[in-house]
Amino acid sequence: MALPKIKPYTYVDREHSNRVSWPVDPSRAVLLVHDMQVHFVQAFEGANLGEGDANPDAQINIAIRNLRRLIDAAHAAGIPVYYTAQPPRQNPEDRRLLIDFWGDGLQNDESARVLDELAPTDRDTVLTKWRYSAFVRSPFEDLLKESGRDQLIIGGVYAHIGCLTTALEAFMRDIQPFMVADALADFSEGEHRTACEYASGRCARVLNTADVLADLHAAEGAEKAETAEKAETAEEARA
């Protein structure tokens, strides 16, 4: 019932069969760093846990690096950053059916800690995670509505479980999900790919970190151009 020991793999990028081409809009989007806690990351052989034996080519470490880029870009663009984190020592009445599949879960504060490299800041929001979906027993949807946000950028672990389930539920709540393929990791390359292929055809736009950054850069350029045009129009009106 425990997590499997995950062999290193690299997600080989290829074109995903996206049915939508939604652009990431910094005025509408939030970033979700999904379950990047020690308990889940230490299941990956060669994971970067600050112990000096990390495999740089392992997908989990590629995902960590790309999540760091996404977090920095989100902060710079004014995009809210959310984290999900399961609590340690869960009461069986709270954990319920998860026990049958995954055992008792996180057992101490250290295992519940978000990786230092990705740790939330005071400006970020940490959601307590109870089920696969970030929306279950959570104020997440209300927080998005209150802030006028209806796009969800998702990275973290595990692609075919919580990340995909959260994307599906976002879609069903009319929130546009974006699965960032190279900022995800999973039990295997096959399960990672299955999650991305399913999402691209059913509920989300699947893209890479570079695509997200390009969309943010394009939006910034468009905003600057619009500001310059308004300033020029105002100057002409005063002339």
Order of alpha helices (4+ residues) and beta strands (2+ residues): beta-alpha-alpha-beta-alpha-alpha-alpha-beta-alpha-beta-alpha-beta-alpha-beta-alpha
